[in-house]
Amino acid sequence: MEIHLIHWIAFVAFVILLLALDLGVFHRKSHEVKIKEALIWSAVWIGLALVFNYLVYLYMGKVKALEFLTGYLIEKSLSVDNLFVFIMLFSYFNVEPKYQHKVLFWGILGALVMRAIFIFAGVALLNSFHWLIYIFGGFLIFTGIKMLSPGENQVDPDKNPLVKLFRRFFPVTPEMHGSRFFVRQDKKLFATPLFIVLLIVEFTDLIFAVDSIPAILAISNDTFIIFTSNVFAILGLRALYFALAGITQYFVYLKYGLAAILAFVGTKMVISGYYKFPITWSLLIIFGILIVSVLASLVFPPRQQPGKTHP
């Protein structure tokens, strides 16, 4: 099946409908998302992605369906690493759990726009300058190695260049004001620390996209497949955050698995001119790395030092 403008319009309209229902109906009132609710929503988002994957299989064939599933799995797995940053960020600013969903909602809305720009630009560049795939591949290998360095996920909002720039031109209140991003005091508009949190979430995702988009470009050069797999993975990120926020600390070896995935995908891109890695094998290897890293975390938890609790 050939993808036309009507398919793009229909998909974007579907995503807008989902977002409107999410914020306007199911999460209209700010509340703390419990793990049971988060797990249900995670199942819903994953289910929608799998249904769409089946439609891709029916109308676009097995290869495109495998490309979608592999791209979705890469994006989803790399998103887990991003959750550590969100956990530390909310802890740093002491954001109440009932307001975290709103921050993540608007953060992910901005992420969808940025991803669309990155994907279209990336595909256009690769189609015009195929040699860039080797640069992207090398960058992913470097990123995978860098992920293993200590302090990679540490967050210091006061040193964030975006926050510094924003505070230079816009006043910020010293305290939170519920779920509000802006407040008016003495006839002057102030941003709240919650908006600063949103800025850092957007900035973090921008950096994260620089890693993940090249990884998916290694799987497919079909813009529609890349975009839709990215969107479905990002849409489920909020639910995944609340489902895993309390247990990601126990998956201590997951970081090594994510680094291995980036290194593997980067290697695929570097050798693509000499050997085309089968998409089925890519999917199995990526899924296998995730399973091994999670099982290793459960079977071989690190020993705690006396007098110290688990991080």
Secondary structure as a PSIPRED ss2 file (coil, helix, strand):
# PSIPRED VFORMAT (PSIPRED V4.0)

   1 M C   1.000  0.000  0.000
   2 E C   1.000  0.000  0.000
   3 I C   1.000  0.000  0.000
   4 H C   1.000  0.000  0.000
   5 L H   0.000  1.000  0.000
   6 I H   0.000  1.000  0.000
   7 H H   0.000  1.000  0.000
   8 W H   0.000  1.000  0.000
   9 I H   0.000  1.000  0.000
  10 A H   0.000  1.000  0.000
  11 F H   0.000  1.000  0.000
  12 V H   0.000  1.000  0.000
  13 A H   0.000  1.000  0.000
  14 F H   0.000  1.000  0.000
  15 V H   0.000  1.000  0.000
  16 I H   0.000  1.000  0.000
  17 L H   0.000  1.000  0.000
  18 L H   0.000  1.000  0.000
  19 L H   0.000  1.000  0.000
  20 A H   0.000  1.000  0.000
  21 L H   0.000  1.000  0.000
  22 D H   0.000  1.000  0.000
  23 L H   0.000  1.000  0.000
  24 G H   0.000  1.000  0.000
  25 V H   0.000  1.000  0.000
  26 F H   0.000  1.000  0.000
  27 H C   1.000  0.000  0.000
  28 R C   1.000  0.000  0.000
  29 K C   1.000  0.000  0.000
  30 S C   1.000  0.000  0.000
  31 H C   1.000  0.000  0.000
  32 E C   1.000  0.000  0.000
  33 V C   1.000  0.000  0.000
  34 K C   1.000  0.000  0.000
  35 I H   0.000  1.000  0.000
  36 K H   0.000  1.000  0.000
  37 E H   0.000  1.000  0.000
  38 A H   0.000  1.000  0.000
  39 L H   0.000  1.000  0.000
  40 I H   0.000  1.000  0.000
  41 W H   0.000  1.000  0.000
  42 S H   0.000  1.000  0.000
  43 A H   0.000  1.000  0.000
  44 V H   0.000  1.000  0.000
  45 W H   0.000  1.000  0.000
  46 I H   0.000  1.000  0.000
  47 G H   0.000  1.000  0.000
  48 L H   0.000  1.000  0.000
  49 A H   0.000  1.000  0.000
  50 L H   0.000  1.000  0.000
  51 V H   0.000  1.000  0.000
  52 F H   0.000  1.000  0.000
  53 N H   0.000  1.000  0.000
  54 Y H   0.000  1.000  0.000
  55 L H   0.000  1.000  0.000
  56 V H   0.000  1.000  0.000
  57 Y H   0.000  1.000  0.000
  58 L H   0.000  1.000  0.000
  59 Y H   0.000  1.000  0.000
  60 M H   0.000  1.000  0.000
  61 G C   1.000  0.000  0.000
  62 K H   0.000  1.000  0.000
  63 V H   0.000  1.000  0.000
  64 K H   0.000  1.000  0.000
  65 A H   0.000  1.000  0.000
  66 L H   0.000  1.000  0.000
  67 E H   0.000  1.000  0.000
  68 F H   0.000  1.000  0.000
  69 L H   0.000  1.000  0.000
  70 T H   0.000  1.000  0.000
  71 G H   0.000  1.000  0.000
  72 Y H   0.000  1.000  0.000
  73 L H   0.000  1.000  0.000
  74 I H   0.000  1.000  0.000
  75 E H   0.000  1.000  0.000
  76 K H   0.000  1.000  0.000
  77 S H   0.000  1.000  0.000
  78 L H   0.000  1.000  0.000
  79 S H   0.000  1.000  0.000
  80 V H   0.000  1.000  0.000
  81 D H   0.000  1.000  0.000
  82 N H   0.000  1.000  0.000
  83 L H   0.000  1.000  0.000
  84 F H   0.000  1.000  0.000
  85 V H   0.000  1.000  0.000
  86 F H   0.000  1.000  0.000
  87 I H   0.000  1.000  0.000
  88 M H   0.000  1.000  0.000
  89 L H   0.000  1.000  0.000
  90 F H   0.000  1.000  0.000
  91 S H   0.000  1.000  0.000
  92 Y H   0.000  1.000  0.000
  93 F C   1.000  0.000  0.000
  94 N C   1.000  0.000  0.000
  95 V C   1.000  0.000  0.000
  96 E C   1.000  0.000  0.000
  97 P H   0.000  1.000  0.000
  98 K H   0.000  1.000  0.000
  99 Y H   0.000  1.000  0.000
 100 Q H   0.000  1.000  0.000
 101 H H   0.000  1.000  0.000
 102 K H   0.000  1.000  0.000
 103 V H   0.000  1.000  0.000
 104 L H   0.000  1.000  0.000
 105 F H   0.000  1.000  0.000
 106 W H   0.000  1.000  0.000
 107 G H   0.000  1.000  0.000
 108 I H   0.000  1.000  0.000
 109 L H   0.000  1.000  0.000
 110 G H   0.000  1.000  0.000
 111 A H   0.000  1.000  0.000
 112 L H   0.000  1.000  0.000
 113 V H   0.000  1.000  0.000
 114 M H   0.000  1.000  0.000
 115 R H   0.000  1.000  0.000
 116 A H   0.000  1.000  0.000
 117 I H   0.000  1.000  0.000
 118 F H   0.000  1.000  0.000
 119 I H   0.000  1.000  0.000
 120 F H   0.000  1.000  0.000
 121 A H   0.000  1.000  0.000
 122 G H   0.000  1.000  0.000
 123 V H   0.000  1.000  0.000
 124 A H   0.000  1.000  0.000
 125 L H   0.000  1.000  0.000
 126 L H   0.000  1.000  0.000
 127 N H   0.000  1.000  0.000
 128 S H   0.000  1.000  0.000
 129 F C   1.000  0.000  0.000
 130 H C   1.000  0.000  0.000
 131 W C   1.000  0.000  0.000
 132 L H   0.000  1.000  0.000
 133 I H   0.000  1.000  0.000
 134 Y H   0.000  1.000  0.000
 135 I H   0.000  1.000  0.000
 136 F H   0.000  1.000  0.000
 137 G H   0.000  1.000  0.000
 138 G H   0.000  1.000  0.000
 139 F H   0.000  1.000  0.000
 140 L H   0.000  1.000  0.000
 141 I H   0.000  1.000  0.000
 142 F H   0.000  1.000  0.000
 143 T H   0.000  1.000  0.000
 144 G H   0.000  1.000  0.000
 145 I H   0.000  1.000  0.000
 146 K H   0.000  1.000  0.000
 147 M C   1.000  0.000  0.000
 148 L C   1.000  0.000  0.000
 149 S C   1.000  0.000  0.000
 150 P C   1.000  0.000  0.000
 151 G C   1.000  0.000  0.000
 152 E C   1.000  0.000  0.000
 153 N C   1.000  0.000  0.000
 154 Q C   1.000  0.000  0.000
 155 V C   1.000  0.000  0.000
 156 D C   1.000  0.000  0.000
 157 P H   0.000  1.000  0.000
 158 D H   0.000  1.000  0.000
 159 K H   0.000  1.000  0.000
 160 N C   1.000  0.000  0.000
 161 P H   0.000  1.000  0.000
 162 L H   0.000  1.000  0.000
 163 V H   0.000  1.000  0.000
 164 K H   0.000  1.000  0.000
 165 L H   0.000  1.000  0.000
 166 F H   0.000  1.000  0.000
 167 R H   0.000  1.000  0.000
 168 R H   0.000  1.000  0.000
 169 F H   0.000  1.000  0.000
 170 F C   1.000  0.000  0.000
 171 P C   1.000  0.000  0.000
 172 V E   0.000  0.000  1.000
 173 T C   1.000  0.000  0.000
 174 P C   1.000  0.000  0.000
 175 E C   1.000  0.000  0.000
 176 M C   1.000  0.000  0.000
 177 H C   1.000  0.000  0.000
 178 G C   1.000  0.000  0.000
 179 S C   1.000  0.000  0.000
 180 R C   1.000  0.000  0.000
 181 F C   1.000  0.000  0.000
 182 F E   0.000  0.000  1.000
 183 V E   0.000  0.000  1.000
 184 R E   0.000  0.000  1.000
 185 Q E   0.000  0.000  1.000
 186 D C   1.000  0.000  0.000
 187 K C   1.000  0.000  0.000
 188 K E   0.000  0.000  1.000
 189 L E   0.000  0.000  1.000
 190 F E   0.000  0.000  1.000
 191 A E   0.000  0.000  1.000
 192 T C   1.000  0.000  0.000
 193 P H   0.000  1.000  0.000
 194 L H   0.000  1.000  0.000
 195 F H   0.000  1.000  0.000
 196 I H   0.000  1.000  0.000
 197 V H   0.000  1.000  0.000
 198 L H   0.000  1.000  0.000
 199 L H   0.000  1.000  0.000
 200 I H   0.000  1.000  0.000
 201 V H   0.000  1.000  0.000
 202 E H   0.000  1.000  0.000
 203 F H   0.000  1.000  0.000
 204 T H   0.000  1.000  0.000
 205 D H   0.000  1.000  0.000
 206 L H   0.000  1.000  0.000
 207 I H   0.000  1.000  0.000
 208 F H   0.000  1.000  0.000
 209 A H   0.000  1.000  0.000
 210 V H   0.000  1.000  0.000
 211 D H   0.000  1.000  0.000
 212 S H   0.000  1.000  0.000
 213 I H   0.000  1.000  0.000
 214 P H   0.000  1.000  0.000
 215 A H   0.000  1.000  0.000
 216 I H   0.000  1.000  0.000
 217 L H   0.000  1.000  0.000
 218 A C   1.000  0.000  0.000
 219 I C   1.000  0.000  0.000
 220 S C   1.000  0.000  0.000
 221 N C   1.000  0.000  0.000
 222 D C   1.000  0.000  0.000
 223 T H   0.000  1.000  0.000
 224 F H   0.000  1.000  0.000
 225 I H   0.000  1.000  0.000
 226 I H   0.000  1.000  0.000
 227 F H   0.000  1.000  0.000
 228 T H   0.000  1.000  0.000
 229 S H   0.000  1.000  0.000
 230 N H   0.000  1.000  0.000
 231 V H   0.000  1.000  0.000
 232 F H   0.000  1.000  0.000
 233 A H   0.000  1.000  0.000
 234 I H   0.000  1.000  0.000
 235 L H   0.000  1.000  0.000
 236 G C   1.000  0.000  0.000
 237 L H   0.000  1.000  0.000
 238 R H   0.000  1.000  0.000
 239 A H   0.000  1.000  0.000
 240 L H   0.000  1.000  0.000
 241 Y H   0.000  1.000  0.000
 242 F H   0.000  1.000  0.000
 243 A H   0.000  1.000  0.000
 244 L H   0.000  1.000  0.000
 245 A C   1.000  0.000  0.000
 246 G C   1.000  0.000  0.000
 247 I C   1.000  0.000  0.000
 248 T H   0.000  1.000  0.000
 249 Q H   0.000  1.000  0.000
 250 Y H   0.000  1.000  0.000
 251 F C   1.000  0.000  0.000
 252 V C   1.000  0.000  0.000
 253 Y C   1.000  0.000  0.000
 254 L H   0.000  1.000  0.000
 255 K H   0.000  1.000  0.000
 256 Y H   0.000  1.000  0.000
 257 G H   0.000  1.000  0.000
 258 L H   0.000  1.000  0.000
 259 A H   0.000  1.000  0.000
 260 A H   0.000  1.000  0.000
 261 I H   0.000  1.000  0.000
 262 L H   0.000  1.000  0.000
 263 A H   0.000  1.000  0.000
 264 F H   0.000  1.000  0.000
 265 V H   0.000  1.000  0.000
 266 G H   0.000  1.000  0.000
 267 T H   0.000  1.000  0.000
 268 K H   0.000  1.000  0.000
 269 M H   0.000  1.000  0.000
 270 V H   0.000  1.000  0.000
 271 I C   1.000  0.000  0.000
 272 S C   1.000  0.000  0.000
 273 G C   1.000  0.000  0.000
 274 Y C   1.000  0.000  0.000
 275 Y C   1.000  0.000  0.000
 276 K C   1.000  0.000  0.000
 277 F C   1.000  0.000  0.000
 278 P C   1.000  0.000  0.000
 279 I H   0.000  1.000  0.000
 280 T H   0.000  1.000  0.000
 281 W H   0.000  1.000  0.000
 282 S H   0.000  1.000  0.000
 283 L H   0.000  1.000  0.000
 284 L H   0.000  1.000  0.000
 285 I H   0.000  1.000  0.000
 286 I H   0.000  1.000  0.000
 287 F H   0.000  1.000  0.000
 288 G H   0.000  1.000  0.000
 289 I H   0.000  1.000  0.000
 290 L H   0.000  1.000  0.000
 291 I H   0.000  1.000  0.000
 292 V H   0.000  1.000  0.000
 293 S H   0.000  1.000  0.000
 294 V H   0.000  1.000  0.000
 295 L H   0.000  1.000  0.000
 296 A H   0.000  1.000  0.000
 297 S H   0.000  1.000  0.000
 298 L H   0.000  1.000  0.000
 299 V H   0.000  1.000  0.000
 300 F C   1.000  0.000  0.000
 301 P C   1.000  0.000  0.000
 302 P C   1.000  0.000  0.000
 303 R C   1.000  0.000  0.000
 304 Q C   1.000  0.000  0.000
 305 Q C   1.000  0.000  0.000
 306 P C   1.000  0.000  0.000
 307 G C   1.000  0.000  0.000
 308 K C   1.000  0.000  0.000
 309 T C   1.000  0.000  0.000
 310 H C   1.000  0.000  0.000
 311 P C   1.000  0.000  0.000
